Amino acid sequence: MPLGDSNALTVLLAGNDKIYYYQGNWNDAVNGNKILKTDFSSLVLRNAILQQKHQLDLTANKRDGLMLLIKSTGEASYKNVIDVLDEALINNVKKYTIVKAEAAELEWIKDQL
């Protein structure tokens, strides 16, 4: 099912509790240098979710249009996946899914290490 770029927030879970996230589609995020890094020691991910919901409130999509895409590199711990799911619940994200990371995303993450 097609997903509007403004509705998508993708979380990439890497090893060592590292998180990368971006809004919209992958190519625009890479080309615009808009892939952000954080970890589980701060509220950065929570704030990113809240900011995305606020932006959607200003459009016809509204906050329930947010789709959180959770992608693991295979090196992320089970706890990391659960922590992101907890953030989805805490922030009342109505739509989220766990999907495989794309090859380009995996390559990009490998280049960051």
C-alpha positions as CSV (number, residue, x, y, z in Angstrom):
1,M,0.0,0.0,0.0
2,P,1.5,3.4,-1.0
3,L,2.6,5.6,1.9
4,G,2.9,9.4,1.6
5,D,6.4,10.7,2.3
6,S,5.1,13.1,4.9
7,N,3.5,10.3,6.8
8,A,6.6,8.1,7.1
9,L,9.1,8.1,9.9
10,T,11.7,5.3,9.6
11,V,13.8,4.1,12.5
12,L,16.9,2.0,11.6
13,L,18.2,-0.1,14.5
14,A,21.9,-0.8,14.3
15,G,24.2,-2.6,16.7
16,N,25.5,-1.1,20.0
17,D,22.2,0.6,20.7
18,K,22.6,3.0,17.8
19,I,19.5,4.4,16.1
20,Y,19.3,6.2,12.8
21,Y,16.1,7.8,11.7
22,Y,14.7,9.8,8.8
23,Q,11.4,11.3,7.6
24,G,10.0,10.6,4.1
25,N,11.7,8.4,1.6
26,W,15.3,7.0,1.7
27,N,16.7,8.7,-1.4
28,D,15.5,12.2,-0.3
29,A,16.9,11.6,3.2
30,V,20.3,10.5,1.9
31,N,20.6,13.2,-0.8
32,G,19.5,15.9,1.7
33,N,21.8,14.5,4.4
34,K,18.8,14.2,6.7
35,I,19.5,10.9,8.3
36,L,19.9,11.6,12.0
37,K,21.7,9.5,14.6
38,T,20.8,8.9,18.3
39,D,20.7,6.2,20.9
40,F,18.5,5.0,23.7
41,S,20.1,7.3,26.3
42,S,18.1,10.3,25.3
43,L,14.6,11.4,24.3
44,V,15.6,12.3,20.8
45,L,13.5,9.5,19.2
46,R,10.5,10.4,21.3
47,N,10.8,14.1,20.3
48,A,11.2,13.1,16.6
49,I,7.9,11.2,16.8
50,L,6.2,14.0,18.5
51,Q,7.5,16.5,16.0
52,Q,6.3,14.4,13.1
53,K,2.9,14.1,14.7
54,H,2.8,17.9,15.2
55,Q,3.7,18.5,11.5
56,L,1.0,16.1,10.4
57,D,-1.5,18.0,12.6
58,L,-0.9,21.0,10.5
59,T,-1.9,19.1,7.3
60,A,-4.9,17.3,6.1
61,N,-3.2,14.0,7.1
62,K,-3.5,14.7,10.9
63,R,-1.4,12.8,13.4
64,D,-3.1,9.5,12.9
65,G,-1.5,9.4,9.5
66,L,1.9,8.8,11.0
67,M,3.4,5.5,10.0
68,L,6.4,4.4,12.0
69,L,8.6,2.0,10.0
70,I,10.9,0.0,12.3
71,K,13.8,-1.6,10.5
72,S,16.5,-3.7,12.1
73,T,19.9,-4.4,10.7
74,G,20.0,-7.8,12.3
75,E,22.7,-6.5,14.8
76,A,20.2,-4.7,16.9
77,S,19.1,-6.4,20.1
78,Y,15.7,-7.7,20.9
79,K,15.6,-5.1,23.7
80,N,16.1,-2.3,21.1
81,V,13.1,-3.4,19.1
82,I,11.0,-3.6,22.2
83,D,12.2,-0.1,23.2
84,V,11.1,1.4,19.9
85,L,7.8,-0.4,20.2
86,D,7.4,1.1,23.7
87,E,8.0,4.6,22.2
88,A,5.3,3.9,19.7
89,L,2.9,3.0,22.5
90,I,4.0,5.9,24.7
91,N,3.4,8.4,21.9
92,N,0.1,6.8,20.8
93,V,1.4,6.0,17.3
94,K,-1.6,4.2,15.7
95,K,0.3,2.7,12.8
96,Y,3.7,1.0,12.9
97,T,5.4,-2.0,11.4
98,I,8.6,-3.9,11.7
99,V,10.1,-4.5,8.2
100,K,13.4,-5.6,6.8
101,A,16.0,-2.9,6.1
102,E,16.7,-2.2,2.5
103,A,20.1,-3.1,1.0
104,A,20.9,0.6,0.5
105,E,20.1,1.4,4.2
106,L,22.3,-1.5,5.4
107,E,25.2,-0.3,3.2
108,W,24.8,3.2,4.5
109,I,24.8,2.1,8.1
110,K,27.9,0.0,7.4
111,D,29.7,3.1,6.0
112,Q,28.9,5.0,9.2
113,L,30.7,2.6,11.5
